[in-house]
Amino acid sequence: MDESRLDEILPRVFPEAEPALHIEEVVERTRLLLGHLGVSPGVWEDRLTVRTVRYYRSKGIVSAPSGDGPNARYGRRHVLEAAAARLAGHLHHLSLADAAERITALDEAGLVALLADLAGKEARDHAPRPLPGRVVAAPPVGGAEPESGMRVEAAEGVLLRLPHGAVLVLPSDHPALAGGRSVEEVGRAVAAALTPGPSPNAGRGENGNGRAQADL
């Protein structure tokens, strides 16, 4: 991912110049950042909680806040550290020890560069994959039977497998492919449209199962 895209995203995540965040807000901002980066919700919806951030803190991956206990406050750097740690763990890019050593050694510009690199790797891992060939229309949603007399013609096109089990059938002459757009571009746009926003309960304590997150 181009770092210039991150330069556009960061002001949306940090509208204030010097944020002073509670730990719950660190979770919210980290989820917001990963969502804007196009990272699959499965990486951050339930696997990034207050306990996750505290775990990173205990391992030295997220640096110390200013203040203690209920007066502890976190800033931009802590959000960038948490986001990099979650992505690195998801991609099996760094061990706990390596994450603590590398992430804490970087300045903010270095963290932004690392995030751009990790987000690019995650996007490539989850990019829609076209399967060329002769395809037919998929069954109606919900498994309903076609109406009596309905006729389905086979057509030349591609089948795109999207994240989270979604499938897109696209005829080769579809207008979405006009103007030189590639099948992959269309697939990414559809995948982004199907990606839900951050949960309204983001960061409010444990995840739905009440379990601590003991991994990156």
Short mmCIF file of the C-alpha atoms (twelve columns), coordinates in Angstrom:
data_MODEL
# 
_entry.id   MODEL 
# 
loop_
_atom_site.group_PDB 
_atom_site.id 
_atom_site.type_symbol 
_atom_site.label_atom_id 
_atom_site.label_alt_id 
_atom_site.label_comp_id 
_atom_site.label_asym_id 
_atom_site.label_seq_id 
_atom_site.Cartn_x 
_atom_site.Cartn_y 
_atom_site.Cartn_z 
_atom_site.pdbx_PDB_model_num 
ATOM 1   C CA . MET A 1   0.000   0.000   0.000   1 
ATOM 2   C CA . ASP A 2   1.178   3.503   -0.849  1 
ATOM 3   C CA . GLU A 3   2.028   5.544   2.258   1 
ATOM 4   C CA . SER A 4   0.232   8.516   0.678   1 
ATOM 5   C CA . ARG A 5   -3.054  6.675   1.227   1 
ATOM 6   C CA . LEU A 6   -2.237  6.408   4.916   1 
ATOM 7   C CA . ASP A 7   -1.556  10.141  4.945   1 
ATOM 8   C CA . GLU A 8   -5.153  10.610  3.768   1 
ATOM 9   C CA . ILE A 9   -6.577  8.129   6.290   1 
ATOM 10  C CA . LEU A 10  -4.806  9.261   9.464   1 
ATOM 11  C CA . PRO A 11  -6.639  12.625  9.768   1 
ATOM 12  C CA . ARG A 12  -9.939  10.716  9.776   1 
ATOM 13  C CA . VAL A 13  -8.706  8.547   12.637  1 
ATOM 14  C CA . PHE A 14  -7.063  11.418  14.535  1 
ATOM 15  C CA . PRO A 15  -9.093  14.597  13.963  1 
ATOM 16  C CA . GLU A 16  -7.392  16.196  16.971  1 
ATOM 17  C CA . ALA A 17  -3.727  17.232  16.924  1 
ATOM 18  C CA . GLU A 18  -2.743  15.552  20.208  1 
ATOM 19  C CA . PRO A 19  -5.303  12.924  21.237  1 
ATOM 20  C CA . ALA A 20  -5.462  11.922  24.907  1 
ATOM 21  C CA . LEU A 21  -7.304  8.623   24.773  1 
ATOM 22  C CA . HIS A 22  -8.650  6.168   27.299  1 
ATOM 23  C CA . ILE A 23  -7.744  2.569   26.540  1 
ATOM 24  C CA . GLU A 24  -11.270 1.902   25.212  1 
ATOM 25  C CA . GLU A 25  -10.745 4.730   22.730  1 
ATOM 26  C CA . VAL A 26  -7.429  3.200   21.661  1 
ATOM 27  C CA . VAL A 27  -9.381  0.077   20.682  1 
ATOM 28  C CA . GLU A 28  -11.977 2.161   18.807  1 
ATOM 29  C CA . ARG A 29  -9.376  4.184   16.919  1 
ATOM 30  C CA . THR A 30  -7.299  1.090   16.090  1 
ATOM 31  C CA . ARG A 31  -10.354 -0.670  14.684  1 
ATOM 32  C CA . LEU A 32  -11.263 2.470   12.757  1 
ATOM 33  C CA . LEU A 33  -7.756  2.675   11.294  1 
ATOM 34  C CA . LEU A 34  -7.686  -0.980  10.246  1 
ATOM 35  C CA . GLY A 35  -11.168 -0.618  8.752   1 
ATOM 36  C CA . HIS A 36  -10.099 2.413   6.695   1 
ATOM 37  C CA . LEU A 37  -7.075  0.432   5.522   1 
ATOM 38  C CA . GLY A 38  -9.439  -2.161  4.081   1 
ATOM 39  C CA . VAL A 39  -8.292  -4.881  6.467   1 
ATOM 40  C CA . SER A 40  -10.731 -7.782  6.733   1 
ATOM 41  C CA . PRO A 41  -13.114 -7.278  9.712   1 
ATOM 42  C CA . GLY A 42  -12.220 -10.754 10.933  1 
ATOM 43  C CA . VAL A 43  -8.810  -9.341  11.873  1 
ATOM 44  C CA . TRP A 44  -10.119 -6.598  14.169  1 
ATOM 45  C CA . GLU A 45  -13.820 -6.977  15.000  1 
ATOM 46  C CA . ASP A 46  -13.563 -9.599  17.761  1 
ATOM 47  C CA . ARG A 47  -9.816  -10.076 17.977  1 
ATOM 48  C CA . LEU A 48  -8.930  -6.548  19.066  1 
ATOM 49  C CA . THR A 49  -10.231 -5.648  22.523  1 
ATOM 50  C CA . VAL A 50  -9.155  -3.796  25.648  1 
ATOM 51  C CA . ARG A 51  -7.545  -7.022  26.842  1 
ATOM 52  C CA . THR A 52  -5.636  -7.302  23.579  1 
ATOM 53  C CA . VAL A 53  -4.142  -3.832  24.045  1 
ATOM 54  C CA . ARG A 54  -3.299  -4.600  27.680  1 
ATOM 55  C CA . TYR A 55  -1.653  -7.811  26.524  1 
ATOM 56  C CA . TYR A 56  0.451   -5.898  23.980  1 
ATOM 57  C CA . ARG A 57  1.357   -3.472  26.746  1 
ATOM 58  C CA . SER A 58  2.434   -6.305  29.073  1 
ATOM 59  C CA . LYS A 59  4.710   -7.671  26.327  1 
ATOM 60  C CA . GLY A 60  6.280   -4.285  25.625  1 
ATOM 61  C CA . ILE A 61  4.756   -4.044  22.137  1 
ATOM 62  C CA . VAL A 62  2.576   -1.033  22.976  1 
ATOM 63  C CA . SER A 63  4.549   1.649   24.798  1 
ATOM 64  C CA . ALA A 64  3.623   2.994   28.221  1 
ATOM 65  C CA . PRO A 65  0.828   5.588   28.451  1 
ATOM 66  C CA . SER A 66  1.130   8.834   30.329  1 
ATOM 67  C CA . GLY A 67  -0.353  8.471   33.800  1 
ATOM 68  C CA . ASP A 68  -1.451  5.372   35.665  1 
ATOM 69  C CA . GLY A 69  -4.663  3.474   36.280  1 
ATOM 70  C CA . PRO A 70  -7.822  5.418   35.417  1 
ATOM 71  C CA . ASN A 71  -5.661  8.462   34.621  1 
ATOM 72  C CA . ALA A 72  -3.679  6.637   31.903  1 
ATOM 73  C CA . ARG A 73  -3.861  8.376   28.532  1 
ATOM 74  C CA . TYR A 74  -2.757  7.155   25.131  1 
ATOM 75  C CA . GLY A 75  -1.962  8.939   21.865  1 
ATOM 76  C CA . ARG A 76  -1.441  8.417   18.138  1 
ATOM 77  C CA . ARG A 77  1.629   6.257   18.591  1 
ATOM 78  C CA . HIS A 78  -0.207  3.758   20.784  1 
ATOM 79  C CA . VAL A 79  -2.918  3.313   18.126  1 
ATOM 80  C CA . LEU A 80  -0.300  2.816   15.399  1 
ATOM 81  C CA . GLU A 81  1.554   0.291   17.570  1 
ATOM 82  C CA . ALA A 82  -1.619  -1.687  18.290  1 
ATOM 83  C CA . ALA A 83  -2.628  -1.686  14.619  1 
ATOM 84  C CA . ALA A 84  0.820   -2.849  13.490  1 
ATOM 85  C CA . ALA A 85  0.887   -5.573  16.158  1 
ATOM 86  C CA . ARG A 86  -2.564  -6.916  15.195  1 
ATOM 87  C CA . LEU A 87  -1.697  -6.987  11.489  1 
ATOM 88  C CA . ALA A 88  1.750   -8.493  12.067  1 
ATOM 89  C CA . GLY A 89  0.247   -11.223 14.232  1 
ATOM 90  C CA . HIS A 90  -2.513  -11.962 11.748  1 
ATOM 91  C CA . LEU A 91  0.013   -12.328 8.927   1 
ATOM 92  C CA . HIS A 92  2.434   -14.312 11.132  1 
ATOM 93  C CA . HIS A 93  4.905   -11.619 10.138  1 
ATOM 94  C CA . LEU A 94  6.552   -11.154 13.556  1 
ATOM 95  C CA . SER A 95  6.886   -13.163 16.738  1 
ATOM 96  C CA . LEU A 96  6.026   -11.510 20.059  1 
ATOM 97  C CA . ALA A 97  9.687   -10.871 20.786  1 
ATOM 98  C CA . ASP A 98  10.361  -9.490  17.303  1 
ATOM 99  C CA . ALA A 99  7.252   -7.307  17.458  1 
ATOM 100 C CA . ALA A 100 8.320   -5.817  20.789  1 
ATOM 101 C CA . GLU A 101 11.810  -5.123  19.447  1 
ATOM 102 C CA . ARG A 102 10.870  -3.774  16.025  1 
ATOM 103 C CA . ILE A 103 7.689   -1.815  16.700  1 
ATOM 104 C CA . THR A 104 8.983   -0.006  19.779  1 
ATOM 105 C CA . ALA A 105 12.222  0.909   17.962  1 
ATOM 106 C CA . LEU A 106 10.384  2.763   15.176  1 
ATOM 107 C CA . ASP A 107 9.467   6.427   15.196  1 
ATOM 108 C CA . GLU A 108 5.993   7.446   14.036  1 
ATOM 109 C CA . ALA A 109 7.052   7.718   10.391  1 
ATOM 110 C CA . GLY A 110 8.551   4.226   10.618  1 
ATOM 111 C CA . LEU A 111 5.333   2.873   12.130  1 
ATOM 112 C CA . VAL A 112 3.332   4.400   9.275   1 
ATOM 113 C CA . ALA A 113 5.674   2.760   6.745   1 
ATOM 114 C CA . LEU A 114 5.386   -0.602  8.532   1 
ATOM 115 C CA . LEU A 115 1.584   -0.333  8.590   1 
ATOM 116 C CA . ALA A 116 1.502   0.471   4.873   1 
ATOM 117 C CA . ASP A 117 3.642   -2.601  4.165   1 
ATOM 118 C CA . LEU A 118 1.534   -4.909  6.371   1 
ATOM 119 C CA . ALA A 119 -1.765  -3.579  5.002   1 
ATOM 120 C CA . GLY A 120 -0.493  -4.182  1.472   1 
ATOM 121 C CA . LYS A 121 0.397   -7.779  2.340   1 
ATOM 122 C CA . GLU A 122 -3.022  -8.351  3.941   1 
ATOM 123 C CA . ALA A 123 -4.774  -6.900  0.882   1 
ATOM 124 C CA . ARG A 124 -2.826  -9.198  -1.450  1 
ATOM 125 C CA . ASP A 125 -3.660  -12.215 0.716   1 
ATOM 126 C CA . HIS A 126 -7.391  -11.421 0.557   1 
ATOM 127 C CA . ALA A 127 -7.633  -10.038 -2.975  1 
ATOM 128 C CA . PRO A 128 -10.483 -11.436 -5.084  1 
ATOM 129 C CA . ARG A 129 -9.230  -14.179 -7.371  1 
ATOM 130 C CA . PRO A 130 -10.799 -14.448 -10.827 1 
ATOM 131 C CA . LEU A 131 -11.473 -17.934 -12.098 1 
ATOM 132 C CA . PRO A 132 -11.808 -17.657 -15.895 1 
ATOM 133 C CA . GLY A 133 -14.135 -19.954 -17.733 1 
ATOM 134 C CA . ARG A 134 -17.700 -20.514 -18.765 1 
ATOM 135 C CA . VAL A 135 -20.068 -19.786 -15.878 1 
ATOM 136 C CA . VAL A 136 -23.816 -19.840 -15.377 1 
ATOM 137 C CA . ALA A 137 -26.028 -17.737 -13.135 1 
ATOM 138 C CA . ALA A 138 -25.806 -18.612 -9.440  1 
ATOM 139 C CA . PRO A 139 -28.927 -19.989 -7.678  1 
ATOM 140 C CA . PRO A 140 -31.303 -17.366 -6.257  1 
ATOM 141 C CA . VAL A 141 -30.457 -16.061 -2.789  1 
ATOM 142 C CA . GLY A 142 -31.801 -18.245 -0.007  1 
ATOM 143 C CA . GLY A 143 -31.949 -21.342 -2.175  1 
ATOM 144 C CA . ALA A 144 -35.354 -20.421 -3.658  1 
ATOM 145 C CA . GLU A 145 -36.328 -22.241 -6.817  1 
ATOM 146 C CA . PRO A 146 -36.422 -20.210 -10.057 1 
ATOM 147 C CA . GLU A 147 -39.867 -19.134 -11.215 1 
ATOM 148 C CA . SER A 148 -41.648 -21.550 -13.522 1 
ATOM 149 C CA . GLY A 149 -40.531 -21.143 -17.099 1 
ATOM 150 C CA . MET A 150 -37.467 -19.050 -16.190 1 
ATOM 151 C CA . ARG A 151 -34.611 -19.722 -18.570 1 
ATOM 152 C CA . VAL A 152 -30.958 -19.202 -17.606 1 
ATOM 153 C CA . GLU A 153 -28.406 -18.913 -20.386 1 
ATOM 154 C CA . ALA A 154 -24.734 -19.711 -19.947 1 
ATOM 155 C CA . ALA A 155 -22.421 -16.779 -20.584 1 
ATOM 156 C CA . GLU A 156 -18.711 -16.186 -20.929 1 
ATOM 157 C CA . GLY A 157 -17.448 -14.453 -17.824 1 
ATOM 158 C CA . VAL A 158 -15.560 -14.793 -14.576 1 
ATOM 159 C CA . LEU A 159 -16.379 -15.995 -11.103 1 
ATOM 160 C CA . LEU A 160 -14.880 -13.834 -8.365  1 
ATOM 161 C CA . ARG A 161 -14.494 -15.307 -4.919  1 
ATOM 162 C CA . LEU A 162 -14.781 -12.432 -2.426  1 
ATOM 163 C CA . PRO A 163 -13.910 -12.368 1.292   1 
ATOM 164 C CA . HIS A 164 -16.283 -14.001 3.799   1 
ATOM 165 C CA . GLY A 165 -17.719 -16.521 1.352   1 
ATOM 166 C CA . ALA A 166 -19.281 -14.050 -1.102  1 
ATOM 167 C CA . VAL A 167 -19.228 -14.829 -4.830  1 
ATOM 168 C CA . LEU A 168 -19.675 -12.446 -7.775  1 
ATOM 169 C CA . VAL A 169 -20.541 -13.692 -11.266 1 
ATOM 170 C CA . LEU A 170 -19.526 -11.097 -13.845 1 
ATOM 171 C CA . PRO A 171 -20.123 -11.436 -17.613 1 
ATOM 172 C CA . SER A 172 -17.133 -10.499 -19.731 1 
ATOM 173 C CA . ASP A 173 -19.063 -7.686  -21.447 1 
ATOM 174 C CA . HIS A 174 -20.440 -6.161  -18.236 1 
ATOM 175 C CA . PRO A 175 -20.373 -2.294  -18.228 1 
ATOM 176 C CA . ALA A 176 -18.398 -2.360  -14.957 1 
ATOM 177 C CA . LEU A 177 -15.419 -3.532  -17.002 1 
ATOM 178 C CA . ALA A 178 -15.676 -0.631  -19.426 1 
ATOM 179 C CA . GLY A 179 -12.930 1.952   -19.612 1 
ATOM 180 C CA . GLY A 180 -10.130 -0.497  -19.041 1 
ATOM 181 C CA . ARG A 181 -11.089 -1.485  -15.493 1 
ATOM 182 C CA . SER A 182 -9.721  -4.883  -14.564 1 
ATOM 183 C CA . VAL A 183 -11.741 -7.671  -13.040 1 
ATOM 184 C CA . GLU A 184 -9.575  -7.368  -9.923  1 
ATOM 185 C CA . GLU A 185 -10.424 -3.654  -9.547  1 
ATOM 186 C CA . VAL A 186 -14.139 -4.383  -9.745  1 
ATOM 187 C CA . GLY A 187 -13.745 -7.232  -7.251  1 
ATOM 188 C CA . ARG A 188 -11.917 -5.013  -4.763  1 
ATOM 189 C CA . ALA A 189 -14.626 -2.350  -5.044  1 
ATOM 190 C CA . VAL A 190 -17.380 -4.907  -4.409  1 
ATOM 191 C CA . ALA A 191 -15.424 -6.453  -1.521  1 
ATOM 192 C CA . ALA A 192 -15.028 -3.002  0.070   1 
ATOM 193 C CA . ALA A 193 -18.761 -2.328  -0.286  1 
ATOM 194 C CA . LEU A 194 -19.513 -5.613  1.492   1 
ATOM 195 C CA . THR A 195 -17.164 -4.841  4.388   1 
ATOM 196 C CA . PRO A 196 -19.110 -3.693  7.465   1 
ATOM 197 C CA . GLY A 197 -18.041 -0.652  9.466   1 
ATOM 198 C CA . PRO A 198 -16.707 -0.780  13.015  1 
ATOM 199 C CA . SER A 199 -19.029 -2.277  15.615  1 
ATOM 200 C CA . PRO A 200 -21.000 0.306   17.651  1 
ATOM 201 C CA . ASN A 201 -19.735 -1.449  20.803  1 
ATOM 202 C CA . ALA A 202 -16.109 -1.314  19.663  1 
ATOM 203 C CA . GLY A 203 -13.601 -1.433  22.455  1 
ATOM 204 C CA . ARG A 204 -16.069 -1.685  25.351  1 
ATOM 205 C CA . GLY A 205 -14.304 -4.396  27.295  1 
ATOM 206 C CA . GLU A 206 -14.123 -8.072  26.423  1 
ATOM 207 C CA . ASN A 207 -15.238 -9.672  23.213  1 
ATOM 208 C CA . GLY A 208 -18.563 -11.431 22.832  1 
ATOM 209 C CA . ASN A 209 -17.177 -14.625 24.355  1 
ATOM 210 C CA . GLY A 210 -15.574 -12.862 27.304  1 
ATOM 211 C CA . ARG A 211 -12.210 -14.374 26.418  1 
ATOM 212 C CA . ALA A 212 -8.874  -12.656 26.665  1 
ATOM 213 C CA . GLN A 213 -6.894  -12.298 23.461  1 
ATOM 214 C CA . ALA A 214 -3.602  -14.056 24.092  1 
ATOM 215 C CA . ASP A 215 -2.067  -13.664 20.652  1 
ATOM 216 C CA . LEU A 216 -0.913  -10.877 18.375  1 
# 
